Amino acid sequence: MSGRLRICVMALAVLVATLTSGCQHSKPQENMDLIAEQIQNDLQVRPDVTKAEVTYQNTLDAYQLAFVNIDTKPGADLDALMDEGFRLVWLSRLQPLSEIQVWVSDAAQHHGDHRSAGKEDFADLTAKYGKRPV
């Protein structure tokens, strides 16, 4: 095999290895996206919710973050929905998890609330909802 052909073969092998490893890393994110979608569906079927959005990110900008945004029907109990958002994320298999952010808003009443829980709050979440399944 000539030197030039050998270099091309090695470059191709490195390219294939790089592309293949990229595919393997997307699988865990796909799994987390499916879990987030299930949490979102669980929230959206509630009669007091008009729209729910749940995302999980594990990037440099959003490190191990579960984000829940809940839009409610007028007069809904925002605290109960806030609690439900935290409970569903906490008892899910989203992992790794360093922070949970939950936003709940009643657009008709021009009222909303936001809370977040980081690792320093995880003991409180465990006491309230039980141990995480992961």
N, C-alpha and C positions, 0 to 999 in steps of 0.2 A: 504494500500500500504506500503510495507516495506521501510525502510530508504534508502537502496541501490537502489531500483527501483525508488524511488522519485528523488534521485540525478541523475540517468541516464536520467529520463524524463526531469528534469530541464536542464541538460547539452545539451540534444537534442534540447530543445526549444531555448536555447541560440545559438546553432549552426545554426538552421534554420533561426532565426532572423538575424544573422550575414550574412549568405549567401544571404538572401532575400534583405537586405539593400544594399549589394554589387551590386546586379543586378540593383537596382533602380538607383545607381550612374552611371552606365555605359550608361544608356539611354541618358542623356544629352551629353556625349562625342560622342555617336553614331550620334546624331543630328548634332553636330559640325563637325564631320567627313564628313557627307553628304554635308554640306554647303561648306566645304573646297574642296570637290570633284567637286562640281558644279563650283566653282571659277576656279579650275584647268582645267575643261573642257572648260569653256569660254575662257581661255587663249590659250589652245591647238588648238582650231579651227582657230585661227588667222593665216593668211598666212605667217607672219614673225616669227612665233614661231615653233621650232622643238620639244621642250619638255617643259612641265611645271609641277611643283610639288608644291602643297599647303598643308600645315599641320597646325593644330591648337593643341596646347598643353596647359594644365592647370595643371601643376605638380609643385613640389618644384624646379625642375631644369629649367623648362621653364614655367614661371608663366604667364598665360593668353596671350600667344604669338601666333601670326599668322605669319607663315614663308612661303614666296613665292620665288621659284627659277625658273627662266625663262632662257632657252637656246634658242638662236635666230639663224635665218638664217644669212649668211654673209651679212654685210652691213645694218642690221636692225637698226632702230632708238631706241637706248637703253633708252634714256630719255622718249620717248613716252611709251615704254613698262614698264618702272619703274613706270610711272604715272598710267598706267592702272592697274598694280598690287596693288598699294595703293588704287585706286578708287574702285576696285572690293571688296577688303577686307573691306574698310570703309563703303561701302553701303550694305554690307552683314549683316546677322543676327548672325555672330559669336559673342559670348559673354560668359563670360566677356572678355574684351579686354583691355590689358594694354600696349601692344607693337606690332608693325608691323615691320617685317624685309623683305626687298625685295632685291633679288640678280638677276641681269640680266647679261648674258655673251654671247659674240659672240666668240665661240671657234676658228673659222676659222681666225678671226682677232686678236686673243689673247688679247681680250679687254673685260673688264667687269666693273660693278659698283655695289655698295651696299649702301643702305640707310636704316635707321631705324627711326621709329617715336614712341615716348613714350607718356605718358599722357600729358606731357608738350607741345607736338606738336598737340594735338587733336583740339585745337581752330583753328589752321591753316588748318587742314584737313576739319573741319566743314566749314570754309570760302570757301575753294576750291571746295568741293564736296557736301556740304549740310549736313544736320543733319542725323545722323545714324538712321536706322529704328527701333532700339531697345532702 
